[in-house]
Amino acid sequence: MILLTRVDHRLLHGQVAFSWTQNLGADCILIANDDVPQNDVRKTTIKLAKPQGVKLVIKNIEDSIAALKSGVTDKYKLFIVVESIEDAYKLAKAYPEIKEINLGGTKAKEDTKNIGKAVNVTPKEETLLKELNEQGVKVEIRQVPSDKKVDITEGL
């Protein structure tokens, strides 16, 4: 069962590892990212941030989709963390059971606009978010679980 899919450019760090995992009651964190599985430094850093007693799985986007579709993740209370809006979009399009996406942090870049605390989107990402929203995926901005949910339609 997927509890939440979160976009956070830092992937797994204290806020995600402890606040979110505990609040959700997750027993498994899936890091879905194309770089981390072959990047030993990033992989080691992420493993160090893993909360005790929680399973950590690191897969590329394609393998993450395959794992979700296969049913192997069904036994877990799953918390999915991706690095980008585009990765969240790919997962949600391929696996319609993803009904909610949390935007926790996306980097400010030259062509981005700020739509919420620590959330910056490019025009392309804005289009992807609107499309997800139109397809019934709830997209919200929230840094930590205690923050008020802000629906992205307010910022787009």
C-alpha positions in Angstrom: 0.0 0.0 0.0 1.4 3.4 -1.0 1.1 5.9 1.8 2.6 8.8 0.0 4.9 9.8 -2.9 7.1 12.7 -2.1 9.3 14.9 -4.4 12.4 16.1 -2.6 15.6 17.0 -4.4 17.5 15.9 -1.3 15.8 12.5 -1.3 16.3 10.9 2.1 17.4 13.2 4.9 16.4 13.8 8.5 13.1 15.5 7.8 12.0 12.8 5.4 13.5 9.9 7.3 12.0 10.7 10.7 9.2 13.2 10.5 7.5 11.7 7.4 8.2 8.1 8.0 6.9 8.1 11.6 3.9 10.3 10.8 2.9 8.0 7.9 3.7 4.8 9.8 5.8 3.6 6.9 7.7 0.4 7.2 9.4 0.7 3.8 11.0 3.6 1.9 11.4 3.3 -1.9 14.0 5.7 -3.3 13.0 5.8 -7.0 15.9 7.5 -8.9 17.9 6.8 -12.0 21.2 8.1 -10.6 21.4 6.8 -7.0 21.5 3.0 -7.8 24.9 3.5 -9.6 26.2 6.4 -7.6 28.0 4.8 -4.6 28.5 8.1 -2.7 24.8 9.1 -2.9 23.7 5.5 -2.2 25.9 5.4 1.0 24.6 8.8 2.2 21.0 7.7 1.7 21.6 4.4 3.6 23.1 6.4 6.5 19.8 8.4 6.8 17.6 5.3 6.9 15.5 5.1 10.1 16.0 2.0 12.2 13.4 -0.7 11.7 12.4 0.6 8.2 13.3 -1.3 5.0 15.1 0.8 2.4 14.9 0.0 -1.3 16.8 1.9 -3.9 15.7 1.3 -7.6 15.8 3.2 -10.8 12.5 4.6 -12.1 11.9 1.7 -14.5 12.6 -1.0 -11.9 10.5 0.9 -9.3 7.5 0.8 -11.7 8.1 -2.9 -12.4 8.2 -3.6 -8.6 5.0 -1.6 -8.0 3.2 -3.4 -10.8 4.4 -6.9 -9.8 2.7 -6.6 -6.4 6.0 -7.3 -4.5 5.5 -4.0 -2.6 1.9 -4.6 -1.6 2.8 -6.1 1.8 4.5 -2.8 2.8 3.3 0.5 4.1 5.3 2.2 1.4 6.7 5.7 1.3 8.1 6.6 -2.1 10.6 9.4 -2.5 11.7 10.8 -5.8 14.1 13.6 -6.7 12.0 15.4 -9.3 8.5 16.2 -10.5 9.3 14.5 -13.7 10.1 11.2 -11.8 6.9 11.5 -9.8 5.0 12.1 -13.1 6.5 9.0 -14.7 5.6 6.8 -11.7 2.0 8.2 -11.4 1.4 7.7 -15.2 2.7 4.2 -15.2 1.1 3.2 -11.8 -2.3 4.9 -11.4 -2.6 3.7 -7.8 -0.5 6.7 -6.9 -3.2 9.1 -5.9 -1.3 11.7 -3.9 2.0 13.5 -4.4 3.7 15.7 -1.9 6.1 18.4 -3.1 8.6 18.9 -0.4 11.5 20.6 -2.1 12.6 21.4 -5.6 15.6 23.5 -6.4 15.4 27.0 -7.7 17.0 27.3 -11.1 17.1 29.9 -13.8 13.8 29.1 -15.4 11.8 28.2 -12.3 9.0 30.0 -10.5 8.4 29.6 -6.8 5.0 28.1 -6.0 5.5 27.4 -2.4 8.0 27.1 0.5 11.1 25.5 -1.1 9.1 24.4 -4.2 10.2 25.8 -7.6 8.9 24.6 -10.9 9.8 25.0 -14.5 7.1 25.6 -17.2 7.4 22.0 -18.2 7.0 20.8 -14.6 4.0 23.1 -14.2 2.4 21.4 -17.2 3.1 17.9 -15.8 1.6 18.9 -12.4 -1.5 20.3 -14.1 -1.9 17.1 -16.1 -1.6 15.0 -13.0 -4.1 17.2 -11.2 -6.6 16.8 -14.1 -6.2 13.1 -13.9 -7.3 13.1 -10.2 -3.8 12.9 -8.6 -3.8 15.2 -5.5 -0.6 17.3 -5.5 0.1 19.2 -2.4 3.0 21.3 -1.0 4.1 20.5 2.6 7.6 20.5 4.1 6.7 18.5 7.2 3.6 16.6 8.2 2.5 19.3 10.7 2.4 22.0 8.0 -0.9 22.9 6.5 -1.5 21.2 3.1 -1.4 23.6 0.2 -3.0 22.4 -2.9 -0.8 23.1 -5.9 -3.7 24.5 -7.9 -3.4 27.6 -5.6 0.1 28.2 -6.9 -0.1 27.3 -10.6 
